[in-house]
Amino acid sequence: MSVHYKFKSMIDYETISFQGLNISLGDLKKSIMEVKKISNMEYDLQIINAQTGEEYSEDESLIPKNASVIVMRVPIGGIRENIMGEDTREQDEHQLTVEQLSKVADLAAANASEAAKIDAAVYQSGLEYDPSK
């Protein structure tokens, strides 16, 4: 038995073969990831029935033989969480602030975020033209 799948951007369907009348969503995802060499550490697969538009969300969901599904690769945690989530980059506790950077001669070598370096450069560039001096 088999399930026909295609990624949303593909034209033609491909086939995953299995034994039995159904395949679980988890097994289908695993098979597709192995065939397409997709890392399960970075991405998850969203599976939608091509005929009914039903999204399979539970790994125990059974997909019947000869079904056609559309597959979309999504970041782990979903799209919304990655767009709206907290900044995942680590902040160094020893980075200089904008006030400290305004006194530094070499901003390129300073230990600070790029945004802080830009703010300090903008501040420094306006010091020569400060009318309050």
Secondary structure as GFF3:
##gff-version 3
##sequence-region A 1 133
A	DSSP	beta_strand	2	7	.	.	.	ID=ss1
A	DSSP	beta_strand	14	17	.	.	.	ID=ss2
A	DSSP	beta_strand	22	24	.	.	.	ID=ss3
A	DSSP	alpha_helix	25	36	.	.	.	ID=ss4
A	DSSP	beta_strand	43	49	.	.	.	ID=ss5
A	DSSP	beta_strand	55	56	.	.	.	ID=ss6
A	DSSP	beta_strand	62	64	.	.	.	ID=ss7
A	DSSP	beta_strand	68	75	.	.	.	ID=ss8
A	DSSP	alpha_helix	79	84	.	.	.	ID=ss9
A	DSSP	alpha_helix	98	101	.	.	.	ID=ss10
A	DSSP	alpha_helix	114	125	.	.	.	ID=ss11
A	DSSP	three_ten_helix	127	129	.	.	.	ID=ss12
###
